[in-house]
């Protein structure tokens, strides 16, 4: 039994060395991308729906504060109060601008605590928060009650 080995020199026959292949096979790449697309299409609606939660309750411990924050409250009827004084809707932007222009005792931006009634429309709370943001008051804390289960 003899075995024919390719010679190191000379011409090769038809079955000789092939030039390297310079093409990229994109089929596996397309398959993976389609699978990822399907996964994102299925999970995206689940992310938007979210989990229903009751925002007014929280088990978080109260934050320790060095200074007294400005209290803004919104009743169930939508009436806004700064401290204990009722504020008309048209007067709120000017009042918040004055509040933002007056630094607190430490010379920094005053901290605001926002208290909103549980039965209040979410849009009304966002209107007041939008006015706070427009006035440059960005240190806003939302006040909640502690949860009933005590955890």
N, C-alpha and C positions, 0 to 999 in steps of 0.2 A: 504494500500500500504506500503510495507516494502522495505527498501533499504539496500543492503548489503554493508557494509564498510569493507575494508581490516583490518584485525586484526593486532595489532602492533607486535605480536610475532607469533611463529609457522611457519609452512610451507606454502609457497604460492603455488598456483596451477600453471597450465600451463601458464596462462596469467600473471604471476608475473613480478617482476622487471627485466628489461633487462640490460645486462652489457653496459657500455658506448661504443659508436661507435668510433673506433680509426682510421678511414679512412678519408682522405681529398678528397673532391670532386674537381677535377681539371678542370672540364668541363667549368665553367664560366671563369676561368683563361685563358684557351686556347682560348676561344671565344674573350676575350678582347685582347689578344696578336695578334690574326689574324686580328682583326679590326685595331689595331695600325700598323701592318705590311702593310696593304693595304693603310692606310693613308700616311705612309712614302714613299711607292712605287709611289704613285700618286704625292706627293709634291716634291720629290727629283729632278725630271727633271726641275721643275719650278724654283728651287733655282739655278741651274747651268746656265740656260739661262739668268737670270737677266734682268735688264732694260737697254736698250741702252742709253748711255749718251755721251756727248761730253766733254772729260776730259780737254781740254785746257781752257774752260771757267769756271768761278767760281764767285759767289756773295760774297765770303768771304772777309772780310776786310784784308788789309795787316798787317802782324805782325810787331810789333815794335822791332827793333834790336839795340843792343848796339854797336856791332862791325860790320865791313864790312865783309860779307861772301865771300867765294871763288865762283866765277861764272863759271859754266861749261855749255856750250851751245852745242847743236847738231843741225846742219843744216838739211834741207830736204834731202840733198844728203848723210847724215850720217857722215859728217866731224865733229870731236869733237874739241872744243875750250876751253881752260882754260884761263879765262879772255878774252883777245883779241888775244891770240896767238893760231894758229892752232897746233894740236898735232896729230902725226901719231898714227895709231892703236897699233903698237908694243911698242911705247914709253909711252902709257897711264898708264899701271900698275906701271912702275918705277916712273913716275911723281906723281901718287897718293900715293905711298909708301913714297916718300919724303915729300909730303904734310902732311900725317898723322904723320910723325916723327917730324915735326916742329909744336910745340904748338902755339896757337894764343897768342895775347897780354895779355890775362888774365891767361894764363897757361893751358887752357883747350883744348879740341878737337876742331879743326876749324869747323865752320859750312859751309856747301856747299849748294848752290842753283843750281838746275838743270833746265835748260831751253831747251825744245825740241820742234821742229817744229811740227805743227799739222798734216802735211802730212807724217810724219816719221813713219816707221814701228815700232810697239810696241816692237818687239824683239830687235831692236837696242837700244832702251831706256833701256830695261832690261839688256842688255850686259853691258852698262855703269854703271847702278846701281849695278850690280853684282861685277864689278871691285871696285866700291866705298866700298861696303860691305867687300870685300876681304881685302882691304887695312885698314879696321878698321874705316872708316869714316861713322859713323852711323847717324850723324845729317845732314840729307839731306832734303831740302825743294824743292818741285816742284813748279815752277813758272807758273802761269796761267794769262790770261787776264780777266778783269771783264766782266761779262755777259752784253749783249746789252740791256736787259730789265730794268736794273738799280735796281733790287731788291737785 
